[in-house]
């Protein structure tokens, strides 16, 4: 064999040897790609099925609790996840439970009236509304003042430290409008709150005029923010943090000034501020409590006897 032929054979052998790994590598890549593709196709299906079944269990449990029942794990968690033919029955049961809860709670009162003062000596009772989900502290009355303890949001905690409602007969103006523009009123002085230093130190945060569409009664609403007194501040910077946030509503009816003041909790103002404003904006003067059903029945009976 010549030198040239030997060289050619070695080159050919090298080419053949070098191509074999390439073919095996390509086959391996295709195999891995196929396996990876199968995994990508299966995983979302499994995740979707798991998520759907978890949602069914959660919804069913919430519906059972809302209806005052108890939860039996075996009733909702099935040992065999492959029972797809029973899924429709589970979903129908969940929907039925949720529908029953909605029907049961559809007539539930959303807000409860808190009534203060009394319809005596020319003074009318007044009211404001608080969500039925919130807790209202103890109520007390003394003369022309009514007081409430803390008003608590069960989720975010205390929203109002305390509330006060008072009346001032023989007020100097016949309508709250006569005090001038709501934003120009010196609130503490105009409403007789200047005996409390925190009201005197308070700055106006917001002001608005409100008119009751059903009665035409005019209300002035304010938000005041009061910092601690200088003597209570460890430094000048400390005095910048509020000690009180007052939400006040005032109106005049038949020569009597009526005021509601809510002492909002500063630490919760960011999360409960809008809800506390709604309480303040629900302030109504001249509240007439509905007559008890027994009294109404007695009145009708008396009228019938007189006619006979």
Secondary structure, DSSP 8 states (H G I E B T S, - for coil): --HHHHHHHHHHHHHHHHHHHHHHHHHHHHHHHHHHHHHHHHHHHHHHHHHHHHHHHHHHHHHHHHTT----HHHH--S-TT-GGGHHHHHHHHHHHHHHHHHHHTT--SEEEEEES-SBTTB--EEEEEETTSEE--EEEETTEEEE--EEETTTEEEEEEEEEEEESS-S-SSGGGG--GGG--HHHHTT-TTSHHHHH-EEEEEEEEE-TTT--EEEEEEEEEE--GGG-SSTTGGGSEEEEEEEEEEEETTEEEEEEEEE-GGGHHHHHHHHHHHHHT-EES------HHHHHHHHHHHHHHH-
